[in-house]
Amino acid sequence: MRGALVEADGGWALQPRKLVGGFEVPETQVAILRENFKKVMRYRKTAKRELAKRGRT
């Protein structure tokens, strides 16, 4: 969500201007785990590749 941060009632509030897609949170625990698993596997491959480039195992 994008918008303006405005002072309201002695505090701060977000005055929405635009809803940005792609940041939806999955509804079920299984969906959350599935999404995180994909990321973990991708990051693991990247980490292994970077460690190999640096001569570490």
N, C-alpha and C positions, 0 to 999 in steps of 0.2 A: 504494500500500500504506500502510496506517495501522497504527500500533503504538506500542510504548514503546521508547525508547532506554535501554538498560541497560548497565551496566559488565560486561564479560566478558573474562577472561584478560588483564588489563592494558590493555584497549582498550574500544571501544564496539561494541555490536551492536544491531540492530533486532529486537525481538521482535514479529513480525507479529500483528495483531489482526483486520484486515479488508483485503480486496482491493477496491480502488476501480476500477471499469470505466472505459473511455474513454481510457486511456493506453497502449494497445497500440502497439507499434512494428511497422510493416509489415515483412514478411519479405523482400521483394525490393527491389532498388535502384529498379526502375521504379515500384513502389508508393510508395516514399519520395518520389521526384521528383514523382509525380502529386499526392500530398498537399500537398507544399510549393508546387507551382505554383498550386493552388487558393487557398492562403493568400496567396501573393504577389499574385495578381490582386485579391483582396479588399482587401488592405492598400494596394495601389496606387490603387484607386478612392477609398478613404478619404483617402489622402494628397493626391490631386488635389483632392478636394472641400474639404479643410481649407485647402490653399494658395489656392484660389479665394476662399474666405471671407476670407482675409487680404490679398487683392489681389495675390498673387504668382502667377507662372506656373510 
